Amino acid sequence: MKGLLNQIALGVFGLLAISTLLLAIFNDHGAIQVHSQSQKLTAIETEVAKTQAENQQLNNEIHLLRTDPLTIERIAREEQKLVKPGEIVLVTPGEAPQQDH
């Protein structure tokens, strides 16, 4: 009889141990969920760092556009195709001038 009680107690203890282990792994705060949330956090932190770097680059560009005459001139020449009075513009065959419609 005592051996049977010990086996029952051992079985109940084993089931409780397995149940506790399964809950620790699969519940809302279990190891799998924690790992998943950790990966999401890492991805978000990477995106935040990327966005902050881009923001810093844009702030630097804004500062240069507000304060640096050479940057302003470069943008005007490259993007707006502006020239200084008296300059001669050479257009190569591959660079046909754009006409506004």
C-alpha positions as CSV (number, residue, x, y, z in Angstrom):
1,M,0.0,0.0,0.0
2,K,2.8,2.4,0.9
3,G,4.5,1.6,-2.5
4,L,1.3,2.4,-4.3
5,L,1.0,5.8,-2.5
6,N,4.6,6.6,-3.4
7,Q,3.9,5.8,-7.1
8,I,0.7,7.9,-7.0
9,A,2.6,10.8,-5.4
10,L,5.4,10.4,-7.8
11,G,3.0,10.4,-10.7
12,V,1.1,13.5,-9.4
13,F,4.4,15.3,-8.9
14,G,5.6,14.3,-12.4
15,L,2.3,15.6,-13.9
16,L,2.6,18.8,-12.0
17,A,6.2,19.3,-13.0
18,I,5.3,18.7,-16.7
19,S,2.3,21.0,-16.5
20,T,4.4,23.7,-14.9
21,L,7.1,23.3,-17.6
22,L,4.5,23.5,-20.4
23,L,3.0,26.6,-18.8
24,A,6.4,28.2,-18.5
25,I,7.0,27.6,-22.2
26,F,3.6,28.2,-23.8
27,N,1.6,30.6,-21.7
28,D,1.3,34.4,-22.5
29,H,4.5,35.1,-20.6
30,G,6.3,31.9,-21.5
31,A,9.7,31.4,-23.0
32,I,8.4,31.3,-26.6
33,Q,6.4,34.5,-26.2
34,V,9.3,36.3,-24.5
35,H,11.6,35.2,-27.3
36,S,9.1,36.4,-29.9
37,Q,8.7,39.8,-28.2
38,S,12.5,40.1,-27.9
39,Q,12.9,39.6,-31.6
40,K,10.2,42.2,-32.3
41,L,11.8,44.7,-29.9
42,T,15.2,44.2,-31.6
43,A,13.6,44.8,-35.0
44,I,11.9,48.0,-33.7
45,E,15.1,49.2,-32.1
46,T,16.9,48.7,-35.4
47,E,14.2,50.6,-37.3
48,V,14.3,53.4,-34.7
49,A,18.1,53.7,-35.1
50,K,17.8,53.8,-38.9
51,T,15.1,56.5,-38.7
52,Q,17.2,58.5,-36.3
53,A,20.2,58.3,-38.6
54,E,18.1,59.4,-41.5
55,N,16.6,62.2,-39.5
56,Q,20.1,63.4,-38.5
57,Q,21.2,63.3,-42.2
58,L,18.2,65.3,-43.2
59,N,18.8,67.9,-40.4
60,N,22.4,68.2,-41.6
61,E,21.1,68.8,-45.2
62,I,18.6,71.4,-44.0
63,H,21.4,73.2,-42.1
64,L,23.6,73.2,-45.2
65,L,20.8,74.4,-47.4
66,R,20.1,77.3,-45.0
67,T,23.7,78.3,-44.4
68,D,26.1,77.1,-47.0
69,P,26.1,79.0,-50.3
70,L,28.1,76.3,-52.1
71,T,25.5,73.7,-51.2
72,I,22.7,76.0,-52.4
73,E,24.6,76.7,-55.7
74,R,25.3,72.9,-56.2
75,I,21.6,72.1,-55.8
76,A,20.6,74.9,-58.1
77,R,23.0,73.8,-60.8
78,E,22.3,70.0,-60.5
79,E,18.6,69.8,-59.8
80,Q,17.3,73.1,-61.2
81,K,19.7,73.3,-64.1
82,L,20.4,77.0,-63.3
83,V,23.4,78.8,-64.6
84,K,25.1,82.1,-63.7
85,P,24.8,85.1,-66.0
86,G,27.4,84.9,-68.8
87,E,28.0,81.2,-68.5
88,I,27.7,79.0,-71.6
89,V,25.8,75.8,-71.4
90,L,26.9,72.9,-73.5
91,V,24.3,70.2,-74.2
92,T,25.5,66.8,-75.3
93,P,23.4,64.7,-77.6
94,G,22.5,62.3,-74.7
95,E,21.3,65.3,-72.6
96,A,18.5,66.8,-74.6
97,P,17.2,69.9,-72.8
98,Q,13.8,69.4,-71.1
99,Q,11.1,71.7,-72.3
100,D,8.1,72.7,-70.1
101,H,4.7,72.1,-71.7
